[in-house]
Amino acid sequence: MKKINSLLVAMMAISMLASLTSCSDDDESMVRDNMAIYQKRVNTEVEANKKGDKALLLVVFGSTWQKAFDTFDKTVTAYKQEFPGYDVYISFSSAICRNNAATGVHKYENTEIRNYYAPENYLRAFGKVKYNTIVVQSLQVIPGEEYARVVNDVKNFCNNQYRDMAGDYLSNVDVYLGAPLMATVGDVKTVAAALNTNLAAKANDGVVALMGHGNPDTYDTYSANIRYTQLEEELQKLNRNYFVGTVDMKDNFVDDVHARMVAAGITSGNVHCYPLMSIAGDHAHNDMVEDWGGYFTEKGYRNDYTLEGLLDYRNIRNIWINHTKVAIAGDPVEWNKQSEE
């Protein structure tokens, strides 16, 4: 009897394992099918919009808010005006944002349902139609984790990850990569001056609290979090009322910002909150408006906020545009120029 029971248990276990394996195979098949669908859509878009031999791909993290969509549209228009010889496209590096934008998570607020696609989809499509010059511009704020993803997407393209491009094409296409907003210390100074141009009146009226994203310590790629500290230092040379915090950088959350304000003798008055992100998305609508706003109000300050991302300011957007121009004026990346051993 025990042997029969053992045999039954073993058979059930094998059956369950087969079922799980089958589900896993089905899931993988669905992912592959969806990737093929997305690639086909992007191929169609690129084939329809190819006017010349040069492509410029803007890479943003992504968002699901209409305000952000409008900012993306404005940015694409600005790039088309600045780079008339290029076909301009925009992509989302975040799968969550791509999926949520396509399903319309904010449609109850009359937000459009939109389809955005991944950088790799566009790069593969560019290879299919054989653009001879490809420029990828990161619209990240710091050279952190998300910028590292952009770099990897470009490397994967150059290394022919899917083996779907001819070697003679790949070795001859020129690929350029534009740096994020605050790639260098010099950029930080430029950004600080531009921000002060936009916000000087507010800084004279009280604290201007800028909320960036930041990376947790374990994801602080290229030690990029230092840019937030450097930016606060540069801004405070212009006005002591500027403070820069984040939602994800250790020791630089809203309570840390408040502690620095108190240490500077600012214990009351106005606090004007602004997102230090490319667009006003989820973090601006939730973390800044609710968490930061509620925190400062609870501490006795008068609080207000502005839902304008950095790309909404022409002078800040022009810093990214200048990075694109610098990239094009320089040498293309070498990842696709390696000679075969």
Secondary structure, DSSP 4 states (H G I P E B T S, - for coil): -HHHHHHHHHHHHHHHHHHHHHHHHHHHHHHHHHHHHHHHHHHHHHHHH--SSEEEEEEE-----HHHHHHHHHHHHHHHHH-TTSEEEEEES-HHHHHHHHHTTTGGGTPPP-----HHHHHHHHHHHT-SEEEEEE--SSSSHHHHHHHHHHHHHHTTTTS-S-HHHHHH-EEEEE--TT-SHHHHHHHHHHHHHHHHHHHHHSEEEEEE----GGG-GGGTTHHHHHHHHHHHHH-TTEEEEESSSTT-SHHHHHHHHHHTT--SSEEEEEE-SSS--HIIIIIIIIIIHHHHHHTT-EEEE----GGGSHHHHHHHHHHHHHHHHSPPPSTT-PPP-
